[in-house]
Amino acid sequence: MSRQGRPQDTRKVSGELFSLTYGALVAQLVRDYEKDEEVNQQLDKMGYNIGVRLIEDFFARSQQGRCHDFAQAADVLTKVGFKMFLGVVPTVANWSAKGDEFSLILDQNPLVDFVELPETHQGLLYSNIICGVIRGALEMVQLEVKVWFVQDQLRGSDSTEIRVKFLKKLEDAVPAGED
Amino acid sequence: MTTRGKRAAETLYDKPLSSKGKLEVNLSTYAFLFSEIVQYSHGRVTSLSQLHEKLSDLGKHAGFRMIDVLCLREKTPKRETRLVNHLLYIQKTLWKTLFYKEADRLEQATASESTFYLFEDDPVVNRFISVPKDQSSLNCAAFVAGIIEGFLNGTQFACKVRAFALKDQPSTTAFEIKFEDSVITRDKMLESVK
């Protein structure tokens, strides 16, 4: 691995530092909570906190305008949002007939480098923080959604799939969560 | 290692490692994540020193795991046994892998032969953290101190690492590395047999 001569990009951090830092957090949560479900919930909460703040950063850099329908929102979420913050573009698939639900298929997930789930934590949704981030960020643009993991490669599935369901359009601006 | 099944049951160790070093993540994403980590840890402690300890523990987790990554990536893996060389390795290679730059300075304390200082002028974890006035000794680079400690302890250089900001240059963080006497004794022995 020679990184000599590569221009120093101060807007980026090494993916390894990122995944190891996240790993340290999850490991700590696993020690702090008794059940995997509680860890999942905590990760979702942290993600939500990140999401509501991240949206501003997103607009500051993307000059993204208003989305007119949910399909467009899905497109922006993956091609602009995921690309900007995680450097990967998930595939949007499995739209429901009503057009209010879709799946994100992640071929690559920077959070799970070096990760293997032990037998004793098969209920752990390691990357659940992503669900929280999506929920938090979309809430800030008046979209109330439900986000959950359908399958995770870490748990032996073929792919990593996150489901996003549109619940309703929020009419009034919601104050940012202080939690 | 020749048959690599596509089944998900294959272990982590069957997968290639080398290509993954190139992945990069937006600095904001990292800053958001780190801020959540600090807040979470803050909510579970009662004092500043406990917070530093908590962050350092998390760093140790990461630092210890960097040993394998770096060793596997070396073209000619070599186990460094001499203290100063090992510290230089941290200043250069480890720092470059994690932060894309070398740590700014490495110095030995004048009063003690077992204490070293590593200086970093702009620790990435502190870039977006403003320190409250009433908690001026807070330094979230305790996390990075943990990385160094985890890395050194895992390579048999028992030590304690502490992070603090310089008084005259608050943006610079000094990492004080205090080795145990046994490490110093061993290093002297290696010096004499050379």
Interface residues (C-beta under 8 A of the other chain):
Chain A: M1 R3 R6 Q8 D9 T10 R11 K12 V13 S14 G15 E16 L17 F18 L20 T21 Y22 G23 A24 L25 A27 Q28 D32 M46 N49 I50 R53 L54 D57 M84 F85 L86 G87 P110 D113 F114 V115 E116 I129 Q153 G156 S157 D158
Chain B: A8 A9 T11 L12 S18 K20 G21 K22 L23 E24 V25 N26 L27 S28 T29 Y30 F32 L33 F34 E36 I37 Q39 Y40 S41 R44 D57 L58 G59 H61 A62 R65 M66 V69 R73 K96 T97 L98 F99 Y100 K101 V124 F143
